[in-house]
Every structure is written in C-alpha cells, then in structure tokens.
C-alpha cells in the first residue's frame, strides 16, 4: 500500500478493514519522518459484528519513501 501527502492511496493491506487507520498512520509518518511498526486487529466476535468472516492481526512497518 502506498499513500502520498494528499492521502491518495494505491493498493491495500487488508481488503478494506484497516485501510483508513493505515492512511492516518502513513500521513503522520510522512509528517514526522519517523518509521513505526503498527498493529491492527479484530477478535473473531468483533470481526463478525462488522461483517467479516474472521478476525486476526496485521503487523505493518509504515515508513516514508524518499525517491
């Protein structure tokens, strides 16, 4: 997943479950220049309540790219 300074996104990490939160983290990382490890997840019960078939946890490294 790539996010630019305007919040435009290419790709995904979870098919829609946590993308909004990842974009916010990416924007903050771009502002500070400091990479970070982020974890996002749902229990099976929470996932079912929001229409997902199962829960789980995604661990991501969010870092700025300097081309």
PyMOL Python script that loads the backbone (N, CA, C, O; Angstrom):
from pymol import cmd

cmd.read_pdbstr("""\
ATOM      1  N   UNK A   1       0.855  -1.170   0.000  1.00  0.00           N
ATOM      2  CA  UNK A   1       0.000   0.000   0.000  1.00  0.00           C
ATOM      3  C   UNK A   1       0.899   1.229   0.000  1.00  0.00           C
ATOM      4  O   UNK A   1       1.872   1.293   0.750  1.00  0.00           O
ATOM      5  N   UNK A   2       0.574   2.192  -0.831  1.00  0.00           N
ATOM      6  CA  UNK A   2       1.324   3.441  -0.877  1.00  0.00           C
ATOM      7  C   UNK A   2       0.348   4.599  -0.691  1.00  0.00           C
ATOM      8  O   UNK A   2      -0.756   4.593  -1.236  1.00  0.00           O
ATOM      9  N   UNK A   3       0.773   5.590   0.086  1.00  0.00           N
ATOM     10  CA  UNK A   3      -0.042   6.770   0.375  1.00  0.00           C
ATOM     11  C   UNK A   3       0.804   7.998   0.089  1.00  0.00           C
ATOM     12  O   UNK A   3       1.959   8.065   0.512  1.00  0.00           O
ATOM     13  N   UNK A   4       0.243   8.979  -0.629  1.00  0.00           N
ATOM     14  CA  UNK A   4       1.011  10.210  -0.843  1.00  0.00           C
ATOM     15  C   UNK A   4       0.575  11.287   0.153  1.00  0.00           C
ATOM     16  O   UNK A   4      -0.317  11.071   0.973  1.00  0.00           O
ATOM     17  N   UNK A   5       1.223  12.447   0.063  1.00  0.00           N
ATOM     18  CA  UNK A   5       0.959  13.538   1.014  1.00  0.00           C
ATOM     19  C   UNK A   5      -0.485  14.033   0.982  1.00  0.00           C
ATOM     20  O   UNK A   5      -0.970  14.606   1.957  1.00  0.00           O
ATOM     21  N   UNK A   6      -1.174  13.811  -0.149  1.00  0.00           N
ATOM     22  CA  UNK A   6      -2.569  14.235  -0.272  1.00  0.00           C
ATOM     23  C   UNK A   6      -3.550  13.183   0.223  1.00  0.00           C
ATOM     24  O   UNK A   6      -4.762  13.388   0.156  1.00  0.00           O
ATOM     25  N   UNK A   7      -3.038  12.053   0.722  1.00  0.00           N
ATOM     26  CA  UNK A   7      -3.903  10.982   1.207  1.00  0.00           C
ATOM     27  C   UNK A   7      -4.409  10.071   0.112  1.00  0.00           C
ATOM     28  O   UNK A   7      -5.291   9.247   0.355  1.00  0.00           O
ATOM     29  N   UNK A   8      -3.863  10.200  -1.109  1.00  0.00           N
ATOM     30  CA  UNK A   8      -4.244   9.303  -2.192  1.00  0.00           C
ATOM     31  C   UNK A   8      -3.573   7.948  -1.970  1.00  0.00           C
ATOM     32  O   UNK A   8      -2.408   7.883  -1.577  1.00  0.00           O
ATOM     33  N   UNK A   9      -4.314   6.870  -2.222  1.00  0.00           N
ATOM     34  CA  UNK A   9      -3.864   5.528  -1.885  1.00  0.00           C
ATOM     35  C   UNK A   9      -3.821   4.647  -3.121  1.00  0.00           C
ATOM     36  O   UNK A   9      -4.701   4.713  -3.980  1.00  0.00           O
ATOM     37  N   UNK A  10      -2.782   3.819  -3.200  1.00  0.00           N
ATOM     38  CA  UNK A  10      -2.688   2.773  -4.213  1.00  0.00           C
ATOM     39  C   UNK A  10      -2.434   1.469  -3.471  1.00  0.00           C
ATOM     40  O   UNK A  10      -1.503   1.379  -2.670  1.00  0.00           O
ATOM     41  N   UNK A  11      -3.260   0.455  -3.733  1.00  0.00           N
ATOM     42  CA  UNK A  11      -3.097  -0.836  -3.082  1.00  0.00           C
ATOM     43  C   UNK A  11      -3.856  -0.904  -1.765  1.00  0.00           C
ATOM     44  O   UNK A  11      -4.552   0.037  -1.383  1.00  0.00           O
ATOM     45  N   UNK A  12      -3.712  -2.021  -1.084  1.00  0.00           N
ATOM     46  CA  UNK A  12      -4.371  -2.211   0.209  1.00  0.00           C
ATOM     47  C   UNK A  12      -3.572  -3.200   1.041  1.00  0.00           C
ATOM     48  O   UNK A  12      -2.668  -3.867   0.537  1.00  0.00           O
ATOM     49  N   UNK A  13      -3.912  -3.286   2.306  1.00  0.00           N
ATOM     50  CA  UNK A  13      -3.254  -4.250   3.189  1.00  0.00           C
ATOM     51  C   UNK A  13      -4.223  -5.287   3.726  1.00  0.00           C
ATOM     52  O   UNK A  13      -3.802  -6.365   4.145  1.00  0.00           O
ATOM     53  N   UNK A  14      -5.502  -4.983   3.722  1.00  0.00           N
ATOM     54  CA  UNK A  14      -6.455  -5.928   4.323  1.00  0.00           C
ATOM     55  C   UNK A  14      -7.751  -6.046   3.539  1.00  0.00           C
ATOM     56  O   UNK A  14      -8.689  -6.694   4.004  1.00  0.00           O
ATOM     57  N   UNK A  15      -7.826  -5.452   2.391  1.00  0.00           N
ATOM     58  CA  UNK A  15      -9.070  -5.508   1.636  1.00  0.00           C
ATOM     59  C   UNK A  15     -10.133  -4.579   2.167  1.00  0.00           C
ATOM     60  O   UNK A  15     -11.303  -4.726   1.814  1.00  0.00           O
ATOM     61  N   UNK A  16      -9.764  -3.621   3.008  1.00  0.00           N
ATOM     62  CA  UNK A  16     -10.715  -2.618   3.450  1.00  0.00           C
ATOM     63  C   UNK A  16     -10.926  -2.499   4.944  1.00  0.00           C
ATOM     64  O   UNK A  16     -11.497  -1.510   5.403  1.00  0.00           O
ATOM     65  N   UNK A  17     -10.480  -3.482   5.719  1.00  0.00           N
ATOM     66  CA  UNK A  17     -10.776  -3.478   7.156  1.00  0.00           C
ATOM     67  C   UNK A  17     -10.043  -2.392   7.934  1.00  0.00           C
ATOM     68  O   UNK A  17     -10.626  -1.777   8.826  1.00  0.00           O
ATOM     69  N   UNK A  18      -8.792  -2.148   7.615  1.00  0.00           N
ATOM     70  CA  UNK A  18      -7.993  -1.209   8.406  1.00  0.00           C
ATOM     71  C   UNK A  18      -7.378  -0.095   7.579  1.00  0.00           C
ATOM     72  O   UNK A  18      -6.576   0.685   8.093  1.00  0.00           O
ATOM     73  N   UNK A  19      -7.737  -0.010   6.315  1.00  0.00           N
ATOM     74  CA  UNK A  19      -7.088   0.961   5.432  1.00  0.00           C
ATOM     75  C   UNK A  19      -7.167   2.400   5.944  1.00  0.00           C
ATOM     76  O   UNK A  19      -6.179   3.131   5.864  1.00  0.00           O
ATOM     77  N   UNK A  20      -8.298   2.811   6.459  1.00  0.00           N
ATOM     78  CA  UNK A  20      -8.434   4.179   6.971  1.00  0.00           C
ATOM     79  C   UNK A  20      -7.426   4.480   8.063  1.00  0.00           C
ATOM     80  O   UNK A  20      -6.815   5.548   8.067  1.00  0.00           O
ATOM     81  N   UNK A  21      -7.247   3.548   8.992  1.00  0.00           N
ATOM     82  CA  UNK A  21      -6.286   3.736  10.077  1.00  0.00           C
ATOM     83  C   UNK A  21      -4.860   3.738   9.553  1.00  0.00           C
ATOM     84  O   UNK A  21      -4.017   4.485  10.051  1.00  0.00           O
ATOM     85  N   UNK A  22      -4.578   2.905   8.547  1.00  0.00           N
ATOM     86  CA  UNK A  22      -3.235   2.859   7.973  1.00  0.00           C
ATOM     87  C   UNK A  22      -2.911   4.176   7.264  1.00  0.00           C
ATOM     88  O   UNK A  22      -1.784   4.664   7.352  1.00  0.00           O
ATOM     89  N   UNK A  23      -3.875   4.745   6.572  1.00  0.00           N
ATOM     90  CA  UNK A  23      -3.659   6.034   5.909  1.00  0.00           C
ATOM     91  C   UNK A  23      -3.304   7.103   6.940  1.00  0.00           C
ATOM     92  O   UNK A  23      -2.383   7.889   6.718  1.00  0.00           O
ATOM     93  N   UNK A  24      -4.021   7.143   8.059  1.00  0.00           N
ATOM     94  CA  UNK A  24      -3.714   8.120   9.104  1.00  0.00           C
ATOM     95  C   UNK A  24      -2.297   7.922   9.648  1.00  0.00           C
ATOM     96  O   UNK A  24      -1.573   8.894   9.863  1.00  0.00           O
ATOM     97  N   UNK A  25      -1.904   6.668   9.869  1.00  0.00           N
ATOM     98  CA  UNK A  25      -0.540   6.391  10.330  1.00  0.00           C
ATOM     99  C   UNK A  25       0.475   6.841   9.290  1.00  0.00           C
ATOM    100  O   UNK A  25       1.494   7.440   9.636  1.00  0.00           O
ATOM    101  N   UNK A  26       0.205   6.556   8.016  1.00  0.00           N
ATOM    102  CA  UNK A  26       1.134   6.928   6.941  1.00  0.00           C
ATOM    103  C   UNK A  26       1.299   8.444   6.857  1.00  0.00           C
ATOM    104  O   UNK A  26       2.413   8.941   6.688  1.00  0.00           O
ATOM    105  N   UNK A  27       0.203   9.169   6.975  1.00  0.00           N
ATOM    106  CA  UNK A  27       0.285  10.629   6.927  1.00  0.00           C
ATOM    107  C   UNK A  27       1.114  11.163   8.088  1.00  0.00           C
ATOM    108  O   UNK A  27       1.894  12.099   7.916  1.00  0.00           O
ATOM    109  N   UNK A  28       0.950  10.573   9.269  1.00  0.00           N
ATOM    110  CA  UNK A  28       1.728  11.012  10.421  1.00  0.00           C
ATOM    111  C   UNK A  28       3.207  10.670  10.238  1.00  0.00           C
ATOM    112  O   UNK A  28       4.074  11.471  10.587  1.00  0.00           O
ATOM    113  N   UNK A  29       3.500   9.492   9.697  1.00  0.00           N
ATOM    114  CA  UNK A  29       4.888   9.107   9.441  1.00  0.00           C
ATOM    115  C   UNK A  29       5.528  10.057   8.436  1.00  0.00           C
ATOM    116  O   UNK A  29       6.689  10.436   8.591  1.00  0.00           O
ATOM    117  N   UNK A  30       4.782  10.441   7.412  1.00  0.00           N
ATOM    118  CA  UNK A  30       5.329  11.402   6.442  1.00  0.00           C
ATOM    119  C   UNK A  30       5.603  12.744   7.102  1.00  0.00           C
ATOM    120  O   UNK A  30       6.592  13.401   6.777  1.00  0.00           O
ATOM    121  N   UNK A  31       4.748  13.159   8.016  1.00  0.00           N
ATOM    122  CA  UNK A  31       4.923  14.451   8.680  1.00  0.00           C
ATOM    123  C   UNK A  31       6.127  14.443   9.619  1.00  0.00           C
ATOM    124  O   UNK A  31       6.845  15.438   9.721  1.00  0.00           O
ATOM    125  N   UNK A  32       6.347  13.317  10.306  1.00  0.00           N
ATOM    126  CA  UNK A  32       7.434  13.253  11.278  1.00  0.00           C
ATOM    127  C   UNK A  32       8.728  12.706  10.691  1.00  0.00           C
ATOM    128  O   UNK A  32       9.817  12.997  11.187  1.00  0.00           O
ATOM    129  N   UNK A  33       8.600  11.900   9.618  1.00  0.00           N
ATOM    130  CA  UNK A  33       9.769  11.262   9.030  1.00  0.00           C
ATOM    131  C   UNK A  33      10.256  10.052   9.800  1.00  0.00           C
ATOM    132  O   UNK A  33      11.299   9.486   9.474  1.00  0.00           O
ATOM    133  N   UNK A  34       9.510   9.649  10.820  1.00  0.00           N
ATOM    134  CA  UNK A  34       9.918   8.542  11.674  1.00  0.00           C
ATOM    135  C   UNK A  34       9.102   7.287  11.373  1.00  0.00           C
ATOM    136  O   UNK A  34       7.886   7.286  11.567  1.00  0.00           O
ATOM    137  N   UNK A  35       9.748   6.220  10.904  1.00  0.00           N
ATOM    138  CA  UNK A  35       9.017   4.982  10.643  1.00  0.00           C
ATOM    139  C   UNK A  35       8.494   4.377  11.943  1.00  0.00           C
ATOM    140  O   UNK A  35       9.014   4.664  13.022  1.00  0.00           O
ATOM    141  N   UNK A  36       7.470   3.543  11.835  1.00  0.00           N
ATOM    142  CA  UNK A  36       6.943   2.866  13.024  1.00  0.00           C
ATOM    143  C   UNK A  36       6.297   1.549  12.644  1.00  0.00           C
ATOM    144  O   UNK A  36       5.875   1.344  11.506  1.00  0.00           O
ATOM    145  N   UNK A  37       6.232   0.669  13.614  1.00  0.00           N
ATOM    146  CA  UNK A  37       5.535  -0.598  13.465  1.00  0.00           C
ATOM    147  C   UNK A  37       4.156  -0.424  14.076  1.00  0.00           C
ATOM    148  O   UNK A  37       4.030   0.051  15.205  1.00  0.00           O
ATOM    149  N   UNK A  38       3.122  -0.803  13.338  1.00  0.00           N
ATOM    150  CA  UNK A  38       1.743  -0.663  13.784  1.00  0.00           C
ATOM    151  C   UNK A  38       1.067  -2.022  13.736  1.00  0.00           C
ATOM    152  O   UNK A  38       1.364  -2.842  12.867  1.00  0.00           O
ATOM    153  N   UNK A  39       0.166  -2.256  14.661  1.00  0.00           N
ATOM    154  CA  UNK A  39      -0.623  -3.490  14.666  1.00  0.00           C
ATOM    155  C   UNK A  39      -2.095  -3.135  14.672  1.00  0.00           C
ATOM    156  O   UNK A  39      -2.532  -2.231  15.385  1.00  0.00           O
ATOM    157  N   UNK A  40      -2.856  -3.867  13.862  1.00  0.00           N
ATOM    158  CA  UNK A  40      -4.292  -3.673  13.761  1.00  0.00           C
ATOM    159  C   UNK A  40      -4.942  -5.043  13.826  1.00  0.00           C
ATOM    160  O   UNK A  40      -4.432  -6.002  13.248  1.00  0.00           O
ATOM    161  N   UNK A  41      -6.066  -5.143  14.527  1.00  0.00           N
ATOM    162  CA  UNK A  41      -6.700  -6.453  14.582  1.00  0.00           C
ATOM    163  C   UNK A  41      -8.092  -6.428  15.158  1.00  0.00           C
ATOM    164  O   UNK A  41      -8.531  -5.460  15.779  1.00  0.00           O
ATOM    165  N   UNK A  42      -8.770  -7.541  14.924  1.00  0.00           N
ATOM    166  CA  UNK A  42     -10.117  -7.774  15.431  1.00  0.00           C
ATOM    167  C   UNK A  42     -10.178  -9.180  15.997  1.00  0.00           C
ATOM    168  O   UNK A  42      -9.564 -10.099  15.456  1.00  0.00           O
ATOM    169  N   UNK A  43     -10.919  -9.350  17.086  1.00  0.00           N
ATOM    170  CA  UNK A  43     -11.212 -10.709  17.536  1.00  0.00           C
ATOM    171  C   UNK A  43     -12.242 -11.299  16.580  1.00  0.00           C
ATOM    172  O   UNK A  43     -12.860 -10.565  15.810  1.00  0.00           O
ATOM    173  N   UNK A  44     -12.433 -12.614  16.621  1.00  0.00           N
ATOM    174  CA  UNK A  44     -13.422 -13.246  15.753  1.00  0.00           C
ATOM    175  C   UNK A  44     -14.819 -12.661  15.987  1.00  0.00           C
ATOM    176  O   UNK A  44     -15.561 -12.436  15.031  1.00  0.00           O
ATOM    177  N   UNK A  45     -15.180 -12.413  17.253  1.00  0.00           N
ATOM    178  CA  UNK A  45     -16.509 -11.853  17.559  1.00  0.00           C
ATOM    179  C   UNK A  45     -16.655 -10.439  17.020  1.00  0.00           C
ATOM    180  O   UNK A  45     -17.691 -10.100  16.449  1.00  0.00           O
ATOM    181  N   UNK A  46     -15.624  -9.603  17.196  1.00  0.00           N
ATOM    182  CA  UNK A  46     -15.675  -8.236  16.679  1.00  0.00           C
ATOM    183  C   UNK A  46     -15.751  -8.240  15.160  1.00  0.00           C
ATOM    184  O   UNK A  46     -16.499  -7.461  14.568  1.00  0.00           O
ATOM    185  N   UNK A  47     -14.982  -9.113  14.531  1.00  0.00           N
ATOM    186  CA  UNK A  47     -14.964  -9.188  13.078  1.00  0.00           C
ATOM    187  C   UNK A  47     -16.342  -9.553  12.541  1.00  0.00           C
ATOM    188  O   UNK A  47     -16.824  -8.931  11.595  1.00  0.00           O
ATOM    189  N   UNK A  48     -16.972 -10.546  13.132  1.00  0.00           N
ATOM    190  CA  UNK A  48     -18.301 -10.970  12.678  1.00  0.00           C
ATOM    191  C   UNK A  48     -19.303  -9.830  12.812  1.00  0.00           C
ATOM    192  O   UNK A  48     -20.186  -9.670  11.969  1.00  0.00           O
ATOM    193  N   UNK A  49     -19.164  -9.031  13.885  1.00  0.00           N
ATOM    194  CA  UNK A  49     -20.102  -7.922  14.117  1.00  0.00           C
ATOM    195  C   UNK A  49     -20.015  -6.853  13.029  1.00  0.00           C
ATOM    196  O   UNK A  49     -20.997  -6.157  12.769  1.00  0.00           O
ATOM    197  N   UNK A  50     -18.859  -6.716  12.394  1.00  0.00           N
ATOM    198  CA  UNK A  50     -18.712  -5.702  11.337  1.00  0.00           C
ATOM    199  C   UNK A  50     -18.742  -6.321   9.938  1.00  0.00           C
ATOM    200  O   UNK A  50     -18.407  -5.658   8.956  1.00  0.00           O
ATOM    201  N   UNK A  51     -19.141  -7.584   9.850  1.00  0.00           N
ATOM    202  CA  UNK A  51     -19.343  -8.213   8.545  1.00  0.00           C
ATOM    203  C   UNK A  51     -18.167  -8.971   7.984  1.00  0.00           C
ATOM    204  O   UNK A  51     -18.176  -9.329   6.806  1.00  0.00           O
ATOM    205  N   UNK A  52     -17.141  -9.233   8.797  1.00  0.00           N
ATOM    206  CA  UNK A  52     -16.001 -10.021   8.332  1.00  0.00           C
ATOM    207  C   UNK A  52     -16.207 -11.482   8.711  1.00  0.00           C
ATOM    208  O   UNK A  52     -16.954 -11.786   9.641  1.00  0.00           O
ATOM    209  N   UNK A  53     -15.551 -12.380   8.001  1.00  0.00           N
ATOM    210  CA  UNK A  53     -15.725 -13.795   8.289  1.00  0.00           C
ATOM    211  C   UNK A  53     -14.853 -14.286   9.435  1.00  0.00           C
ATOM    212  O   UNK A  53     -15.168 -15.300  10.058  1.00  0.00           O
ATOM    213  N   UNK A  54     -13.761 -13.580   9.723  1.00  0.00           N
ATOM    214  CA  UNK A  54     -12.895 -13.979  10.824  1.00  0.00           C
ATOM    215  C   UNK A  54     -12.062 -12.787  11.288  1.00  0.00           C
ATOM    216  O   UNK A  54     -11.957 -11.773  10.598  1.00  0.00           O
ATOM    217  N   UNK A  55     -11.480 -12.934  12.459  1.00  0.00           N
ATOM    218  CA  UNK A  55     -10.618 -11.891  12.994  1.00  0.00           C
ATOM    219  C   UNK A  55      -9.167 -12.142  12.624  1.00  0.00           C
ATOM    220  O   UNK A  55      -8.863 -12.942  11.740  1.00  0.00           O
ATOM    221  N   UNK A  56      -8.298 -11.457  13.301  1.00  0.00           N
ATOM    222  CA  UNK A  56      -6.873 -11.632  13.057  1.00  0.00           C
ATOM    223  C   UNK A  56      -6.145 -10.341  13.327  1.00  0.00           C
ATOM    224  O   UNK A  56      -6.760  -9.321  13.640  1.00  0.00           O
ATOM    225  N   UNK A  57      -4.831 -10.385  13.206  1.00  0.00           N
ATOM    226  CA  UNK A  57      -3.986  -9.221  13.455  1.00  0.00           C
ATOM    227  C   UNK A  57      -3.042  -9.020  12.277  1.00  0.00           C
ATOM    228  O   UNK A  57      -2.495  -9.978  11.731  1.00  0.00           O
ATOM    229  N   UNK A  58      -2.861  -7.766  11.896  1.00  0.00           N
ATOM    230  CA  UNK A  58      -1.932  -7.390  10.840  1.00  0.00           C
ATOM    231  C   UNK A  58      -0.869  -6.497  11.472  1.00  0.00           C
ATOM    232  O   UNK A  58      -1.196  -5.507  12.128  1.00  0.00           O
ATOM    233  N   UNK A  59       0.401  -6.844  11.276  1.00  0.00           N
ATOM    234  CA  UNK A  59       1.511  -6.028  11.752  1.00  0.00           C
ATOM    235  C   UNK A  59       2.152  -5.372  10.537  1.00  0.00           C
ATOM    236  O   UNK A  59       2.501  -6.055   9.574  1.00  0.00           O
ATOM    237  N   UNK A  60       2.308  -4.061  10.577  1.00  0.00           N
ATOM    238  CA  UNK A  60       2.842  -3.320   9.433  1.00  0.00           C
ATOM    239  C   UNK A  60       4.017  -2.453   9.841  1.00  0.00           C
ATOM    240  O   UNK A  60       4.062  -1.928  10.953  1.00  0.00           O
ATOM    241  N   UNK A  61       4.970  -2.309   8.924  1.00  0.00           N
ATOM    242  CA  UNK A  61       6.004  -1.296   9.051  1.00  0.00           C
ATOM    243  C   UNK A  61       5.596  -0.151   8.145  1.00  0.00           C
ATOM    244  O   UNK A  61       5.481  -0.317   6.931  1.00  0.00           O
ATOM    245  N   UNK A  62       5.380   1.001   8.735  1.00  0.00           N
ATOM    246  CA  UNK A  62       4.994   2.196   7.964  1.00  0.00           C
ATOM    247  C   UNK A  62       6.217   3.091   7.940  1.00  0.00           C
ATOM    248  O   UNK A  62       6.706   3.520   8.985  1.00  0.00           O
ATOM    249  N   UNK A  63       6.715   3.373   6.721  1.00  0.00           N
ATOM    250  CA  UNK A  63       7.926   4.172   6.615  1.00  0.00           C
ATOM    251  C   UNK A  63       7.826   5.100   5.405  1.00  0.00           C
ATOM    252  O   UNK A  63       7.203   4.758   4.401  1.00  0.00           O
ATOM    253  N   UNK A  64       8.448   6.280   5.509  1.00  0.00           N
ATOM    254  CA  UNK A  64       8.455   7.193   4.371  1.00  0.00           C
ATOM    255  C   UNK A  64       9.423   6.699   3.295  1.00  0.00           C
ATOM    256  O   UNK A  64      10.454   6.102   3.603  1.00  0.00           O
ATOM    257  N   UNK A  65       9.086   6.949   2.052  1.00  0.00           N
ATOM    258  CA  UNK A  65       9.979   6.625   0.929  1.00  0.00           C
ATOM    259  C   UNK A  65      10.526   7.914   0.366  1.00  0.00           C
ATOM    260  O   UNK A  65       9.785   8.872   0.147  1.00  0.00           O
ATOM    261  N   UNK A  66      11.811   7.936   0.134  1.00  0.00           N
ATOM    262  CA  UNK A  66      12.455   9.106  -0.460  1.00  0.00           C
ATOM    263  C   UNK A  66      13.042   8.681  -1.795  1.00  0.00           C
ATOM    264  O   UNK A  66      14.127   8.101  -1.847  1.00  0.00           O
ATOM    265  N   UNK A  67      12.327   8.970  -2.874  1.00  0.00           N
ATOM    266  CA  UNK A  67      12.766   8.553  -4.195  1.00  0.00           C
ATOM    267  C   UNK A  67      13.892   9.433  -4.652  1.00  0.00           C
ATOM    268  O   UNK A  67      14.412   9.248  -5.752  1.00  0.00           O
TER     269      UNK A  67
END
""", "prot")
cmd.dss("prot")
cmd.show_as("cartoon", "prot")
cmd.util.cbc("prot")
cmd.orient("prot")
